[in-house]
Amino acid sequence: MKIEPRVFRAIRKADVVLEVIDARFPEETRSKGIERVLGKLGKKLIIVANKIDLISKKKRKKLERDLKKKNNVVFISTKKRFGSALLRKEVKRLVGDKKATVSVIGFPNTGKSSLINMLRGKKVARTSSIAGFTRGEQWIKLDRNIRLIDTPGNIPFKTQNYVFLALIGAINPEEVNDPVRVALEIIDRLKKENPLFLEREFDVSTEMSEYNILEEITKKRGKLLRGGELNIEEMSRIIIRKWQGGEIIT
């Protein structure tokens, strides 16, 4: 596979690579191609499953079983600041007491810079919910032996499915051509996986269709166009922003 030059340079410099994935979409946000390259280069890999707070305990247990079969894996939540000590311990286990460089890679908006800030204990890496915010590599000293490289989140997606890209945070709500379709997908996931959250958060009945639920949410939030018509599109973008911002749990 073709790897973006800056990402490849960061991998070549690293003793350990942290691949940050979204726990809601574990397989879709892994780069198996890069993992194969790491194996050929003899680099140590830790898969860091971020946003673990946004999935149910049942899904987390299944994810743990699936990922830990063949991989070094640590589960974290940068939002809840959970997992920092576990990840530091795993890095130390792999590198020992020698000086080491650790590269942080992953798809846009999986939380790479937030992870570095959590490990460092203060804001040293630039963060944003905007996909692709990190523009160039950043070097951050973690302790006297370990330094981190934060790389731009531009590992290319194979899919051009804009619904999935919006769900994963690879494109921003304002750039989605059909936000209603994405919002309906989010509502559908909530109906299936966390209906109580849907009812509590938006004060709607899950007995309705996805579109009727979206209409009801729009009414309750007072999102109207001139003349009193429902502004379904704007409400859809708000729901996408909530999803991407980690305010919705499945």
Buried (B, 14 or more C-beta within 10 A) or exposed (E): EEBBEBBBBBBEBBBBBBBBBBBBBBEBBBBEBBBEBBEEEEBBBBBBBBBBBBBEEEBBEEBBEEBEEEEBBBBBBBBEEBBBEEBBEBBBEBBEEEEBBBBBBBBBBBBBBBBBBBBBEEEBBEBEEBBBBBEEBBEBEBEEEBBBBBBBBBBEBEEEEBBBBBBBBBBBBEEBEEBBEBBBBBBEBBBEBBEEBBBEBBEBEBEBEBEEBBBBBBEEBEBBEEEEEBBBBBBBBBBBBBBBEBEBBB
